[in-house]
Amino acid sequence: MELLDTTLREGEQCYGVFFSLSTKLRLARLLDQSGVTFIEVGHPAAAPSIRGAAAGISRLELRAQLIGHARLDDSEIRLVRELGLPWVGLFSGINGLSLARYALGHAAVLERIRRSVIAAKELGLSVRFTCEDASRTGAGELTELFGCLREWGADRMSYADTVGIDTPGRLEELCRRFAGTVPFEALHFHFHNDRGRAFANAVRAAGLGARCIDASIMGVGERMGIVQLEDMLPWSDGAPASGPADLPARAAAVRTAAALVASSIDGSRFRHRRFAHKSGIHVHGVCSDPRHYEADDPAASGSPRLIVLSKLIGRTGLRALLARHGFEADEQGLGRLLGIVKSDDLLELADPEEIVRYFEENRAARRSAGTTTFLRPGGVVAPLRGCAEITGR
């Protein structure tokens, strides 16, 4: 069985986790020494620093295959190719909840997927396609999608338990339903740990013949994270030029990587990660409907839902976050504010008062023509220079 490590992508989406460029380069080398088959280097379109890290990692002489994430967007796919990465990781949901979010029908989403897979292949990229929220998608829909992906030329197909609801028993049932159509031996699996079952699910999937399991150092990732690479290492065959006989050396590399990841965690934030949403895609989804990335109600557990403002946020997510706090922006102002946010590598705010303060402070040292301000109910408040035409409602 193969392992895909996603510490550099999924891990940095965890509240309280930040990796500098030098840390990312060192982690990439250690992960390569651990014998993983694939390393996800991040979503290059998400922030300038992620693009820089992906470019730097692509220049390292590594045995592992490098994957850059991209939405179903031609420019993001081209960016992965321009950075010298051999694989692109595309993703989309196809269930009813996803379709409502995209405001598209089933056939339209499949067509978007088809166009993107073919576009990536025409650029010479190998394609791994992940069905987001697969654990809440019908077996028939999954069978149809995976059949289409094979027809369109996708190299790998991945099943994501995005909200962590799977169980070993459910996976056994899925395997029976897939029999004769989509063998587990053809699939990657990405299990989230929201209900504490990621490792058990990964072990059962491996027992059922899974081709590859996604993991990260210390299991860091969105909310409660995913499977720990440390736990899965003994189950893997190792990448070419490594193998079971090299397990002690591979395990030593993982221990060193774990110490490096631990040193990159802000514990005061990390302990509140259970319902923290940091990825721009996740922020957008949760602001429109929390069910997209939550299977359980935070109120029932006594844990707060945190919407994180960081370099990972996207345009739509930022607009939604502004609206949640009483602000609105025209496209010019939104674009300027987004540029400021994405250039601030260390920005990570989840407390509503801190976010409001950030929006109100003078964060940019430039003014466009005229004086522009944030307006909130009750009148004018502190100007935010550099973010034009942003007003309150």
Secondary structure, DSSP 4 states (H G I P E B T S, - for coil): -EEEE-TTTTGGGSTTB---HHHHHHHHHHHHHTT-SEEEEE-GGG-HHHHHHHHHHHTS--SSEEEEEE-S-HHHHHHHHHTT-SEEEEEEE-SHHHHHHHT--HHHHHHHHHHHHHHHHHTT-EEEEEEETGGGS-HHHHHHHHHHHHHHT-SEEEEEETTS---HHHHHHHHHHHTTTS-GGGEEEEEB-TTS-HHHHHHHHHHTT-SEEEEBGGG--STT-B-BHHHHGGG---STT--GGGHHHHHHHHHHHHHHHHTTB-HHHHTT-TTEE-SHHHHHHHHH-GGGT-SS-HHHHTPPPEE-EETT--HHHHHHHHHHTTEEE-HHHHHHHHHHHHT-TT-EE-SHHHHHHHHHS---S---SS----EETTEE----TT--SEEE-
